[in-house]
């Protein structure tokens, strides 16, 4: 997969925290940590969109099992 360079500006605090996480060995580099953060952000955005669509579809189906609850539980397990 090809990569694209994205330059960002952030606060000194966030940069320091990012460096701390990298220095503690959770990630090999700032880039790797930022890529993971972007993946998490995108996944949360997609889940929020799905929750919204499910909520609209669920109207009038109060007696059926909660698909939203099942998805939220799966998300929490995945994040753990």
Secondary structure, DSSP 8 states (H G I E B T S, - for coil): -----------HHHHHHHHHHHHTTSSSSHHHHHHHHHHHHHHHHHHHHHHHHHHHHHTT-TTS--HHHHHHHHHHHHH-
